[in-house]
Amino acid sequence: MRIVFILFCLLSLNASANELFAKADVAAGKALHEKNCISCHASSFGGNGSGIYMREYAKVKTSKGLVTQVRACNTNIGLKWFEDEELNVAAYLNQAYYKFEK
């Protein structure tokens, strides 16, 4: 499994956001986000939690960084999402908030 992850990361280094999220299911990502992410983000940032994405000193600066952050949350919270689910959530967040092209 580790080899698959490393290969995925290497292949995605040169991908644009459009290529990276081309096969993602944005609607499925939105559903996963609403079910698993909003309550934690809202408790930390208030409101609906979207402040985490729009804050001045945001950690995420690229589409690849977005996937990495979603993966870190998945791991830290123990959601046990598959890679395609992580990409779905990242694609939704990119579409809704970040608007990364690369």
RAFEN-V116779 format. One record per backbone hydrogen bond with DSSP energy under -0.5 kcal/mol. CO is the residue of the C=O (numbers start at 1). NH is the residue of the N-H. E is the energy in kcal/mol with one decimal. If there is no record, write none. Layout:
# RAFEN-V116779
CO;NH;E / CO;NH;E
This chain:
# RAFEN-V116779
1;5;-2.1 / 2;6;-2.4 / 3;7;-2.6 / 4;8;-2.5 / 5;9;-2.4 / 6;10;-2.5 / 7;11;-2.6 / 8;12;-2.1 / 9;13;-0.8 / 10;13;-0.6 / 11;14;-0.6 / 12;15;-0.8 / 16;20;-3.2 / 17;21;-2.6 / 19;22;-0.8 / 21;24;-1.3 / 24;26;-0.8 / 25;29;-2.3 / 26;30;-2.5 / 27;31;-2.1 / 28;32;-2.3 / 29;33;-2.5 / 30;34;-2.8 / 31;35;-2.1 / 32;36;-2.4 / 33;37;-2.6 / 33;38;-1.5 / 37;41;-2.3 / 38;42;-3.2 / 39;43;-1.8 / 40;44;-1.4 / 41;45;-2.9 / 42;46;-2.3 / 46;49;-2.1 / 49;52;-1.6 / 50;53;-1.4 / 50;54;-1.2 / 51;55;-0.9 / 55;58;-1.0 / 62;66;-2.0 / 63;67;-2.0 / 64;68;-2.2 / 65;69;-2.3 / 66;70;-2.6 / 67;71;-2.5 / 68;72;-2.2 / 69;73;-2.5 / 70;74;-2.6 / 71;75;-2.4 / 72;76;-3.1 / 73;77;-2.6 / 74;78;-1.1 / 74;79;-1.9 / 74;80;-0.6 / 82;86;-2.0 / 83;87;-2.4 / 84;88;-2.0 / 85;89;-2.3 / 86;90;-2.6 / 87;91;-2.8 / 88;92;-2.2 / 89;93;-2.7 / 90;94;-2.5 / 91;95;-2.5 / 92;96;-2.8 / 93;97;-2.7 / 93;98;-1.7 / 94;99;-3.0 / 101;17;-1.1 / 101;18;-0.8
